Amino acid sequence: MPADIPAEMLQGLWRLSRKRIDAVGETPTHWLLIELRPAAGLGALGHVQTYRSLWERDPPDTKPVRAYLVSDRADPDVLQTAINAAITVLVV
């Protein structure tokens, strides 16, 4: 990256390119990481797994985290892979 990029432009670039889960929920006992995706495929599972891994690397506290994928549909391979990866899939 060129050295003469203004600091405010670098800050904007960082804010636009950082990884962000769609929603985070909190209960008294655990955190919920929620990815919303139409027609959830393998890429959606990869996103949820990545977000969970990043969260576990730098958690805000000691409560465990649970991963959720919410979609209008998901094929059987995605559903089975989610079960294997401890990701809850909600088809709505």
C-alpha positions in Angstrom: 0.0 0.0 0.0 1.4 3.5 -0.8 2.8 5.4 2.2 1.1 8.6 1.3 -2.5 7.4 1.9 -4.3 9.8 4.3 -5.1 8.3 7.7 -8.8 8.9 7.4 -8.8 6.9 4.1 -6.9 4.0 5.7 -9.5 4.1 8.6 -12.3 3.9 6.1 -10.7 1.1 4.2 -10.2 -0.9 7.5 -13.9 -0.3 8.5 -15.2 -1.4 5.1 -13.0 -4.5 4.8 -13.1 -6.0 8.3 -15.0 -9.2 8.9 -18.4 -8.8 10.5 -21.0 -11.3 11.6 -24.6 -10.4 10.7 -25.9 -10.4 14.3 -24.6 -11.1 17.8 -26.9 -12.0 20.6 -26.3 -12.5 24.3 -28.1 -14.5 26.9 -27.2 -14.8 30.6 -25.3 -18.0 29.8 -23.8 -17.7 26.3 -23.2 -15.6 23.2 -25.0 -16.2 19.8 -23.2 -15.5 16.5 -25.8 -15.4 13.7 -25.2 -15.4 10.0 -28.2 -14.7 7.8 -28.0 -16.0 4.3 -30.6 -16.8 1.5 -30.1 -20.3 0.1 -27.3 -21.2 2.5 -24.5 -23.0 1.0 -21.0 -24.1 2.0 -19.7 -20.6 1.9 -22.2 -19.6 4.6 -20.9 -22.4 6.8 -17.3 -21.2 6.2 -18.3 -17.7 7.3 -19.9 -18.9 10.5 -16.9 -21.1 11.3 -14.5 -18.2 10.7 -16.5 -15.8 12.8 -16.7 -18.3 15.7 -13.0 -18.9 15.5 -12.2 -15.2 15.6 -14.6 -14.7 18.5 -13.0 -17.6 20.4 -9.5 -16.1 19.8 -10.6 -12.8 21.4 -13.8 -13.3 23.5 -15.3 -10.4 25.5 -15.8 -12.7 28.5 -15.8 -16.4 29.5 -19.3 -17.2 28.3 -19.3 -19.9 25.6 -20.4 -19.0 22.0 -22.9 -20.7 19.9 -23.1 -20.4 16.1 -26.3 -20.1 14.1 -27.0 -20.0 10.4 -30.5 -18.7 9.4 -31.7 -19.2 5.8 -34.7 -19.7 3.7 -33.3 -23.1 2.6 -30.3 -25.3 2.9 -29.4 -28.5 1.1 -28.9 -31.8 3.0 -25.1 -31.7 2.7 -25.0 -28.2 4.3 -27.3 -29.4 7.1 -25.1 -32.5 7.8 -21.9 -30.4 7.7 -23.4 -27.9 10.1 -24.3 -30.7 12.6 -20.8 -32.0 12.4 -19.4 -28.4 13.0 -21.8 -27.7 15.9 -23.6 -25.0 13.9 -27.3 -24.7 14.4 -29.2 -24.1 11.1 -32.6 -22.5 11.2 -34.6 -22.7 8.0 -37.3 -20.1 8.0 
